């Protein structure tokens, strides 16, 4: 499958054609808040993503890199992601969110770095891939996630409480 210029999977979500930058002092301040006694060896903004800035950072004294995830669209999403991760951690491999902080007008999470290739990048890559095996694994993962039940369908708040039930009209609008 070849990547088309400007191809998106989520209309009006992806920021793939837009560059977002955080000033070096802001990134270093975030790292200092998260790890006040650690020296920053190196950090880099990871390209891609839909709605956030992800920064991979290597800190002296940590065994593996971390991710600083800066929430651009919905700061409460940090708390939702943390709660969902805790809920699903025994079912699917997810990066652990260690901390959540606010500074310089941004909400950011400190998360475990898991090496790998995103499904999006894998599907858009023009290498030969075994799509049947990949989609089987995706289906298997989605089945594990679907095992988690809630009292009703709808949109979560930061505590995973349904605050906006889904109606047929609402689903069509979404």
C-alpha positions in Angstrom: 0.0 0.0 0.0 1.5 3.3 -1.0 1.0 6.5 1.0 -0.8 9.2 -0.8 0.1 12.8 0.0 -2.2 14.1 2.7 -3.9 10.8 3.3 -5.6 10.7 6.6 -7.3 7.9 8.6 -9.3 10.3 10.9 -10.7 13.3 9.0 -10.1 16.5 10.9 -8.0 14.7 13.6 -4.6 14.1 12.3 -2.0 16.9 12.5 0.3 15.1 10.1 0.6 18.1 7.8 0.9 20.7 10.6 4.1 21.3 12.5 3.8 21.9 16.3 6.8 22.9 18.2 7.4 23.5 21.9 10.2 25.8 22.9 13.2 24.0 24.4 12.7 25.8 27.8 9.1 24.5 28.0 10.2 20.9 27.2 13.1 21.1 29.7 10.7 22.5 32.3 8.3 19.6 31.8 11.2 17.1 32.2 12.4 18.9 35.3 8.9 18.8 36.9 8.6 15.1 36.1 12.2 14.2 37.1 13.7 17.0 39.2 16.9 15.1 40.0 17.6 13.7 36.5 19.8 15.2 33.8 18.4 15.2 30.2 20.8 13.4 27.9 18.6 13.9 24.8 15.1 14.4 23.6 13.3 14.5 20.3 9.8 15.3 19.1 8.3 12.2 17.5 6.6 12.9 14.2 3.0 12.0 13.4 0.1 11.5 15.8 -3.4 12.8 15.8 -3.9 15.4 18.5 -0.9 15.5 20.7 2.9 16.2 20.7 5.0 13.2 21.8 8.5 13.7 23.0 10.9 10.8 23.5 13.4 11.7 26.2 16.5 9.9 27.5 17.4 10.9 31.1 20.6 10.0 33.0 19.8 7.3 35.5 16.7 5.9 33.8 17.0 2.4 32.2 14.9 3.3 29.2 13.5 6.4 27.5 10.2 8.0 28.5 7.5 9.8 26.5 6.3 13.2 27.4 2.8 13.4 25.8 1.5 17.0 25.5 -2.2 17.3 25.1 -3.1 20.0 22.6 -6.8 19.5 22.0 -8.2 18.0 25.3 -6.2 18.3 28.4 -8.6 15.9 30.2 -7.7 13.2 27.8 -4.5 12.6 29.8 -6.6 11.4 32.7 -8.9 9.4 30.5 -5.9 7.7 28.9 -4.4 7.0 32.3 -7.6 5.4 33.6 -8.2 3.4 30.4 -4.6 2.1 30.6 -5.2 1.0 34.2 -8.5 -0.7 33.2 -7.0 -2.5 30.3 -3.4 -3.2 31.5 -4.1 -6.9 32.1 -5.7 -7.4 28.7 -3.6 -5.6 26.2 -0.1 -4.2 26.0 -0.3 -0.5 26.8 2.3 2.0 27.9 2.0 2.9 31.6 1.3 6.6 32.4 3.5 7.4 35.4 2.5 11.1 36.0 0.3 13.9 34.8 1.2 17.6 35.3 0.3 21.1 34.1 2.8 23.8 33.2 3.2 26.7 30.8 -0.4 26.3 29.7 0.0 22.7 28.8 -1.2 19.4 30.4 1.3 16.6 29.9 1.7 13.0 30.8 4.9 11.1 31.5 4.6 7.6 29.9 6.5 4.5 29.4 8.3 4.2 26.1 7.3 1.1 24.1 9.4 0.6 21.0 7.6 -0.4 17.8 5.8 0.7 14.7 2.4 2.2 14.8 -0.4 0.4 12.9 -0.9 3.6 10.8 2.8 3.6 9.7 2.8 -0.1 9.1 -0.3 0.2 6.8 1.0 3.2 4.9 4.5 1.7 4.4 5.1 0.4 0.9 6.9 -2.7 2.1 5.2 -6.1 1.6 3.3 -6.9 4.8 1.2 -9.8 5.9 -2.1 -7.9 6.2 -4.1 -10.9 7.1 -1.9 -11.7 10.2 -1.8 -8.0 11.2 -5.6 -7.6 11.0 -6.1 -10.9 12.9 -4.0 -9.5 15.7 -5.8 -6.1 15.6 -9.2 -8.0 15.8 -7.8 -10.1 18.7 -6.8 -6.9 20.6 -10.1 -5.2 19.9 -11.9 -8.3 21.2 -9.9 -8.1 24.5 -10.8 -4.4 24.8 -14.5 -5.2 24.0 -14.6 -7.5 27.0 -14.6 -4.4 29.2 -18.2 -3.5 29.9 -19.8 -0.3 31.2 -23.3 0.4 32.4 -24.1 2.3 29.3 -22.6 3.6 26.0 -21.4 7.2 25.7 -18.5 9.6 26.1 -16.3 9.5 29.1 -15.1 12.2 31.4 -11.7 12.1 33.0 -13.0 9.6 35.7 -14.4 7.2 33.0 -17.9 8.2 33.9 -20.4 8.4 31.0 -21.3 12.1 30.8 -22.9 12.1 27.4 -24.9 9.0 26.5 -24.9 8.0 22.8 -28.1 8.3 20.9 -28.7 7.3 17.3 -28.6 11.0 16.2 -25.5 11.6 18.3 -23.7 8.6 16.8 -24.5 9.8 13.2 -23.2 13.3 14.1 -20.0 11.8 15.6 
